[in-house]
Amino acid sequence: MIKRSFFAVTFLCGSLQAMVFDNRFLPLYFKPHTRRCDAPYWIRIQPFFMQADRAFSDDKHANIPDIDGSYDQIALANALVSRGRENPLRSDFQLRTTLPWTRRGRLNAQGISVYFEQPVGCYTALGVGTVFGSVNVRHEFLLRGAELLLPEGDRDYLYQVKEKMHEELGITPAFYKHTGFGDVDCYVRFGTAFDYTLKCRRLDPTLKFGFLVPTQSRTPCNNPAAVPLGGQGHWGVYGAVEFETECKEDLIVGFNFRAIKRFKKSYPIRIPLAGEPSSYGASVALVTVDPGWTFVANPYFSFEGLREGFGLKVQYTLVSHQKDFLTDKSIVDVPRSRTAALNCIRERSSWGTEHVTIGAFYDFGKIRECPNLYPKLSAYWDIPVDWLVSKRAAKTNCVSLMLELDF
């Protein structure tokens, strides 16, 4: 049995990739698993569907593309001039100080995640978390403010010039569709359960240590709509503390805390020169990115046996990503303006998300003599909220189904 399980873990690690927390667009959050003491092996299959068309900004709700800054055609024209190009706008538009555009964005994603865990001793287990998904993102440009009152010919002219400016910068249309793999998450878990301790039916403290292996290159820097499925090619490690207690029969309370650190990596990124959004930066430079720490906390409550095997679960998940550190790798002297732009990107690299999860489940083995032979079916809805730390992240709703089997 152990040999077969070992081959199963090896296959999963080699063919799929991990569910991760450090992604401001896709809330691929782990749902805590209540372990059975008589069933050390555990597998979970979870298809999911995600959708978002708004985002959390610094001080208000915004559109998804505005996470990296507002789009102003005057700023983009000035950025081209700073590169030694001619200003593409007509002379009457060059006299303006601003020419803002509204960018609407929509994100859709779907996929399937798999978790597997097997024991390697009395207090130790090895596991892998995986996901395979598809993401589809598009951005739409609309003039706003006084520019809406311009004659139709001028509006068409601005649309055409905008596209020519993007072509001159090597930027593709803001549409992104990708299906593939993200990162592999392998972990080791240490812990044991204590029955009838401290006036509780069961205490289950756990320590978990894992590493994140990138299996896919980062998203292209010439597509402003690109959304990563993983950690942008960064290797990473994490540590987690998990605690669950059955306070009384069928009432379970738990709390998880996780700290994630991705390692530094060098690759080309776009750098703004005149206040344009970073995804439309007029300059491209090789930069070493050292991601900041990501902290995750999620308390939860589970009410089991409400009617035979039916139960409910409520969970709150908070994710806070600290600022990244960026170092220009150019061998020549770095212009002061580019250093200032890198500092601006660094300031906007921190983000936070919060979700409330509402779930219902049915444990077919709850009232059976041999519960290990029966699965547990669940349905969850992750709802974005703005209570404590939400900023610079998509307001993504996620609906998922889950099949779990302990054996």
C-alpha positions as CSV (number, residue, x, y, z in Angstrom):
1,M,0.0,0.0,0.0
2,I,2.8,2.4,0.9
3,K,4.6,1.6,-2.3
4,R,1.5,2.3,-4.4
5,S,0.9,5.6,-2.5
6,F,4.5,6.7,-3.1
7,F,4.1,6.2,-6.9
8,A,0.9,8.2,-6.7
9,V,2.6,11.1,-5.1
10,T,5.5,11.0,-7.6
11,F,3.0,11.0,-10.5
12,L,1.1,14.0,-9.1
13,C,4.3,16.0,-8.5
14,G,5.5,15.4,-12.0
15,S,2.3,16.1,-13.9
16,L,0.4,18.8,-12.1
17,Q,1.0,22.0,-10.1
18,A,0.3,23.6,-6.8
19,M,-2.5,25.7,-5.4
20,V,-0.8,28.9,-4.1
21,F,-1.8,31.7,-1.9
22,D,0.5,34.5,-3.2
23,N,-1.6,35.5,-6.2
24,R,-3.6,38.7,-6.2
25,F,-5.9,37.7,-9.0
26,L,-6.8,34.0,-8.3
27,P,-7.8,33.0,-4.7
28,L,-6.7,29.4,-4.9
29,Y,-7.1,28.9,-1.2
30,F,-6.7,25.7,0.7
31,K,-9.8,24.4,2.5
32,P,-8.7,22.9,5.9
33,H,-9.2,19.1,6.1
34,T,-10.5,17.4,9.3
35,R,-8.5,14.3,9.5
36,R,-9.7,10.9,10.8
37,C,-7.4,9.1,13.2
38,D,-8.2,5.7,11.6
39,A,-7.6,6.9,8.0
40,P,-4.0,8.2,7.5
41,Y,-4.3,8.5,3.7
42,W,-6.2,11.4,2.2
43,I,-7.1,12.6,-1.3
44,R,-9.1,15.6,-2.5
45,I,-10.4,16.5,-6.0
46,Q,-11.8,20.0,-6.3
47,P,-13.0,21.6,-9.6
48,F,-13.4,25.4,-9.3
49,F,-14.7,28.4,-11.3
50,M,-13.7,32.0,-10.8
51,Q,-14.9,35.4,-12.0
52,A,-13.9,39.0,-11.4
53,D,-14.6,42.4,-13.0
54,R,-13.6,44.8,-10.2
55,A,-10.7,45.2,-7.9
56,F,-9.7,46.7,-4.5
57,S,-7.7,49.9,-5.0
58,D,-5.7,51.9,-2.4
59,D,-8.7,53.8,-1.1
60,K,-11.7,52.7,-3.2
61,H,-13.0,50.1,-5.5
62,A,-11.6,50.2,-9.0
63,N,-11.4,48.3,-12.2
64,I,-9.0,45.3,-12.5
65,P,-6.6,47.0,-14.9
66,D,-6.2,50.0,-12.6
67,I,-4.3,47.9,-10.1
68,D,-1.1,49.0,-11.7
69,G,-2.2,52.7,-12.1
70,S,-4.6,54.8,-14.2
71,Y,-4.2,55.1,-17.9
72,D,-3.5,58.6,-19.4
73,Q,-2.7,59.0,-23.1
74,I,-0.8,62.2,-22.4
75,A,1.5,60.4,-20.0
76,L,2.1,57.6,-22.5
77,A,2.9,60.2,-25.2
78,N,5.3,61.9,-22.9
79,A,7.0,58.6,-22.2
80,L,7.5,58.1,-25.9
81,V,9.1,61.6,-26.1
82,S,11.4,60.7,-23.2
83,R,12.7,57.8,-25.4
84,G,13.5,60.2,-28.2
85,R,10.4,59.5,-30.3
86,E,8.1,62.1,-31.7
87,N,4.9,62.9,-29.9
88,P,2.2,61.0,-31.9
89,L,-0.7,63.3,-30.8
90,R,-1.9,66.2,-32.8
91,S,-0.8,69.6,-31.7
92,D,-4.2,70.5,-30.2
93,F,-4.1,67.4,-28.0
94,Q,-0.5,68.0,-27.0
95,L,-1.6,71.2,-25.2
96,R,-3.7,69.1,-22.8
97,T,-2.4,68.1,-19.4
98,T,-4.4,64.9,-19.2
99,L,-6.3,62.6,-21.5
100,P,-7.7,59.8,-19.2
101,W,-9.1,56.5,-20.3
102,T,-11.3,54.1,-18.4
103,R,-10.1,50.5,-18.6
104,R,-12.6,47.8,-17.8
105,G,-11.4,44.3,-17.2
106,R,-13.0,40.9,-16.8
107,L,-11.3,37.7,-15.5
108,N,-12.6,34.2,-15.8
109,A,-10.8,31.1,-14.7
110,Q,-11.6,27.4,-14.2
111,G,-9.7,24.3,-13.4
112,I,-9.3,21.4,-11.0
113,S,-7.1,21.0,-8.0
114,V,-5.9,17.7,-6.4
115,Y,-4.5,17.1,-2.9
116,F,-2.9,13.9,-1.7
117,E,-1.3,13.0,1.6
118,Q,0.3,9.8,3.0
119,P,1.9,9.0,6.3
120,V,5.6,8.2,6.7
121,G,5.5,7.6,10.4
122,C,3.4,8.0,13.5
123,Y,3.7,11.8,13.5
124,T,4.8,12.7,10.0
125,A,3.1,12.8,6.6
126,L,4.1,13.9,3.1
127,G,1.7,15.6,0.8
128,V,1.3,17.5,-2.5
129,G,-1.2,20.1,-3.6
130,T,-1.9,20.5,-7.2
131,V,-4.0,22.5,-9.7
132,F,-4.5,22.6,-13.5
133,G,-6.4,25.6,-14.8
134,S,-7.3,28.0,-17.6
135,V,-7.5,31.7,-17.3
136,N,-9.1,34.2,-19.7
137,V,-8.7,38.0,-19.2
138,R,-9.6,41.0,-21.4
139,H,-9.4,44.8,-21.0
140,E,-11.6,47.3,-22.7
141,F,-10.7,51.0,-23.3
142,L,-13.3,53.8,-22.9
143,L,-12.8,57.5,-23.0
144,R,-14.1,59.2,-19.9
145,G,-14.9,62.7,-18.5
146,A,-14.9,65.7,-20.9
147,E,-13.4,63.5,-23.7
148,L,-16.8,61.8,-24.1
149,L,-18.1,65.1,-25.5
150,L,-15.5,65.2,-28.3
151,P,-16.7,64.9,-31.9
152,E,-16.9,61.4,-33.1
153,G,-14.0,62.0,-35.5
154,D,-11.7,63.1,-32.6
155,R,-12.7,60.1,-30.6
156,D,-11.9,57.7,-33.5
157,Y,-8.6,59.5,-33.9
158,L,-7.6,59.0,-30.3
159,Y,-8.5,55.3,-30.5
160,Q,-6.2,54.9,-33.6
161,V,-3.3,56.8,-32.1
162,K,-3.6,54.8,-28.9
163,E,-3.2,51.6,-30.8
164,K,-0.2,53.0,-32.8
165,M,1.4,54.0,-29.5
166,H,1.0,50.5,-28.1
167,E,2.5,49.0,-31.3
168,E,5.5,51.4,-31.1
169,L,6.1,50.1,-27.6
170,G,5.8,46.5,-28.6
171,I,2.6,46.0,-26.5
172,T,0.0,43.5,-27.7
173,P,-3.8,43.9,-27.4
174,A,-5.0,43.5,-23.8
175,F,-6.4,40.0,-24.2
176,Y,-4.9,37.0,-22.5
177,K,-5.9,33.3,-22.6
178,H,-3.8,30.5,-21.2
179,T,-4.2,27.0,-20.1
180,G,-1.5,25.1,-18.3
181,F,0.5,24.5,-15.2
182,G,1.6,26.6,-12.3
183,D,3.8,25.5,-9.4
184,V,4.3,22.3,-7.6
185,D,3.7,22.4,-3.8
186,C,5.3,19.6,-1.8
187,Y,5.2,19.6,2.0
188,V,5.9,17.6,5.1
189,R,3.5,17.7,8.0
190,F,4.3,17.0,11.7
191,G,1.5,16.5,14.2
192,T,-0.7,14.3,16.2
193,A,-4.2,14.4,17.7
194,F,-5.0,14.4,21.4
195,D,-8.4,13.0,22.5
196,Y,-10.3,14.4,25.5
197,T,-7.7,17.1,26.4
198,L,-8.3,20.5,28.0
199,K,-12.1,19.9,28.1
200,C,-12.2,19.3,24.3
201,R,-13.1,16.1,22.5
202,R,-10.1,16.4,20.3
203,L,-7.1,18.7,19.7
204,D,-5.1,18.5,16.5
205,P,-2.1,20.8,16.3
206,T,0.1,20.6,13.2
207,L,3.3,22.1,11.8
208,K,3.8,22.1,8.1
209,F,6.9,23.0,5.9
210,G,6.9,23.0,2.2
211,F,8.6,24.2,-1.0
212,L,7.1,25.6,-4.2
213,V,8.7,24.5,-7.5
214,P,7.9,26.6,-10.5
215,T,7.0,24.5,-13.6
216,Q,6.1,27.4,-15.9
217,S,7.8,30.6,-17.0
218,R,6.5,34.0,-16.1
219,T,3.8,35.8,-18.0
220,P,4.9,38.0,-21.0
221,C,5.7,41.6,-20.2
222,N,4.3,42.8,-23.5
223,N,0.7,41.7,-22.6
224,P,-1.0,44.1,-20.1
225,A,-3.8,41.6,-19.4
226,A,-1.5,38.6,-18.6
227,V,-2.4,36.9,-15.3
228,P,-0.1,34.2,-13.8
229,L,-1.3,30.8,-12.7
230,G,1.6,30.4,-10.4
231,G,4.4,32.4,-8.8
232,Q,6.0,34.0,-11.9
233,G,8.8,31.5,-12.0
234,H,10.1,32.1,-8.5
235,W,11.0,29.1,-6.3
236,G,9.7,29.4,-2.7
237,V,9.4,27.9,0.7
238,Y,6.8,28.2,3.5
239,G,6.0,27.3,7.0
240,A,2.5,26.8,8.5
241,V,0.9,26.4,11.9
242,E,-2.5,24.6,11.8
243,F,-4.7,24.1,14.9
244,E,-8.1,22.4,15.0
245,T,-10.2,21.4,17.9
246,E,-13.5,19.7,18.3
247,C,-14.9,21.7,21.2
248,K,-17.9,19.5,21.5
249,E,-19.6,16.9,19.4
250,D,-19.9,18.1,15.8
251,L,-18.6,21.6,16.5
252,I,-15.1,22.1,15.1
253,V,-13.0,25.3,15.4
254,G,-9.7,25.9,13.7
255,F,-7.1,28.4,12.8
256,N,-4.3,28.3,10.3
257,F,-1.3,30.7,9.8
258,R,1.2,30.5,6.9
259,A,4.3,32.5,5.9
260,I,5.5,32.2,2.3
261,K,8.8,33.5,0.9
262,R,9.7,33.4,-2.8
263,F,13.3,33.6,-3.8
264,K,14.8,36.3,-6.1
265,K,14.9,36.0,-9.8
266,S,16.0,38.2,-12.7
267,Y,13.9,38.9,-15.8
268,P,12.9,41.9,-18.0
269,I,10.0,44.1,-16.9
270,R,8.4,47.2,-18.1
271,I,9.3,50.5,-16.3
272,P,7.2,53.7,-16.6
273,L,9.0,56.9,-17.6
274,A,6.3,59.5,-17.3
275,G,3.7,58.2,-14.9
276,E,2.1,55.7,-17.3
277,P,0.9,52.3,-15.8
278,S,3.7,49.9,-15.2
279,S,2.1,47.3,-17.6
280,Y,2.5,50.0,-20.4
281,G,6.0,51.2,-19.3
282,A,7.9,52.7,-22.2
283,S,11.2,51.2,-21.0
284,V,12.2,47.5,-20.7
285,A,15.0,46.6,-18.4
286,L,16.5,43.4,-16.8
287,V,15.5,43.6,-13.1
288,T,16.1,41.3,-10.2
289,V,12.9,40.9,-8.3
290,D,13.0,39.7,-4.7
291,P,9.4,39.1,-3.7
292,G,8.3,40.2,-0.2
293,W,6.8,37.9,2.4
294,T,3.2,36.7,2.1
295,F,1.3,36.1,5.3
296,V,-1.9,34.1,5.4
297,A,-4.4,33.7,8.3
298,N,-7.7,31.9,8.3
299,P,-10.0,31.0,11.2
300,Y,-12.9,28.7,10.5
301,F,-15.9,27.0,12.1
302,S,-17.5,23.8,11.1
303,F,-20.9,22.5,12.2
304,E,-21.2,18.8,11.5
305,G,-24.0,16.3,11.8
306,L,-26.8,18.9,11.5
307,R,-28.8,16.2,9.8
308,E,-27.1,12.8,9.5
309,G,-24.0,13.6,7.4
310,F,-24.9,17.2,6.5
311,G,-22.9,20.1,7.8
312,L,-21.9,23.7,7.3
313,K,-18.5,25.5,7.3
314,V,-17.6,29.2,7.5
315,Q,-14.1,30.4,6.9
316,Y,-12.3,33.8,6.8
317,T,-9.1,34.1,4.8
318,L,-6.7,37.1,5.0
319,V,-3.7,37.3,2.7
320,S,-1.1,40.1,3.0
321,H,1.8,40.4,0.6
322,Q,4.7,42.7,1.6
323,K,6.6,45.0,-0.8
324,D,9.0,43.4,-3.4
325,F,12.6,44.6,-3.8
326,L,13.7,45.5,-7.3
327,T,17.3,45.9,-8.4
328,D,18.2,47.2,-11.9
329,K,20.8,44.9,-13.5
330,S,21.9,47.3,-16.2
331,I,25.7,47.5,-16.5
332,V,25.6,51.2,-17.3
333,D,24.6,53.9,-14.9
334,V,20.9,53.8,-14.1
335,P,19.1,57.0,-14.9
336,R,17.6,58.7,-11.8
337,S,14.2,58.7,-13.4
338,R,14.3,54.9,-13.8
339,T,15.4,54.5,-10.2
340,A,12.4,56.6,-9.1
341,A,10.1,54.5,-11.3
342,L,11.4,51.3,-9.8
343,N,10.7,52.7,-6.3
344,C,7.1,53.5,-7.5
345,I,6.7,49.9,-8.7
346,R,8.0,48.7,-5.4
347,E,5.5,50.8,-3.5
348,R,2.6,49.3,-5.5
349,S,3.9,45.7,-5.2
350,S,2.3,45.2,-1.8
351,W,-1.3,43.9,-1.8
352,G,-3.9,42.2,0.3
353,T,-7.0,40.2,-0.1
354,E,-9.8,38.9,2.2
355,H,-12.4,36.3,1.5
356,V,-15.3,34.9,3.5
357,T,-16.0,31.3,2.5
358,I,-19.4,29.7,3.0
359,G,-19.6,25.9,2.5
360,A,-21.9,23.0,2.8
361,F,-20.9,19.4,2.9
362,Y,-22.3,15.9,3.2
363,D,-20.3,13.1,4.8
364,F,-21.6,9.8,3.5
365,G,-19.6,7.9,6.2
366,K,-20.9,9.9,9.1
367,I,-23.6,7.3,10.1
368,R,-21.8,4.2,8.6
369,E,-20.1,1.5,10.4
370,C,-17.1,1.7,8.0
371,P,-16.8,5.5,7.3
372,N,-13.5,5.2,5.4
373,L,-15.3,3.5,2.5
374,Y,-17.5,6.6,1.8
375,P,-16.6,10.0,0.4
376,K,-17.3,13.5,1.6
377,L,-18.9,15.9,-0.9
378,S,-18.7,19.7,-0.4
379,A,-19.5,23.0,-2.1
380,Y,-17.9,26.3,-1.3
381,W,-18.3,29.9,-2.3
382,D,-15.3,32.3,-1.7
383,I,-16.7,35.9,-1.4
384,P,-14.3,38.9,-1.5
385,V,-14.6,41.4,1.3
386,D,-12.9,44.6,2.3
387,W,-12.5,44.6,6.1
388,L,-8.9,44.9,7.0
389,V,-6.1,44.7,4.4
390,S,-7.8,44.4,0.9
391,K,-5.9,46.6,-1.6
392,R,-4.5,46.3,-5.2
393,A,-6.1,42.9,-5.8
394,A,-8.9,41.6,-7.9
395,K,-12.4,41.1,-6.3
396,T,-12.5,37.5,-7.4
397,N,-15.4,35.2,-6.6
398,C,-14.7,31.5,-6.5
399,V,-17.2,28.6,-6.5
400,S,-15.8,25.1,-6.1
401,L,-17.0,21.6,-5.6
402,M,-15.0,19.0,-3.6
403,L,-14.7,15.3,-3.3
404,E,-12.7,14.0,-0.4
405,L,-11.8,10.4,0.6
406,D,-10.0,9.2,3.7
407,F,-8.6,5.7,3.6
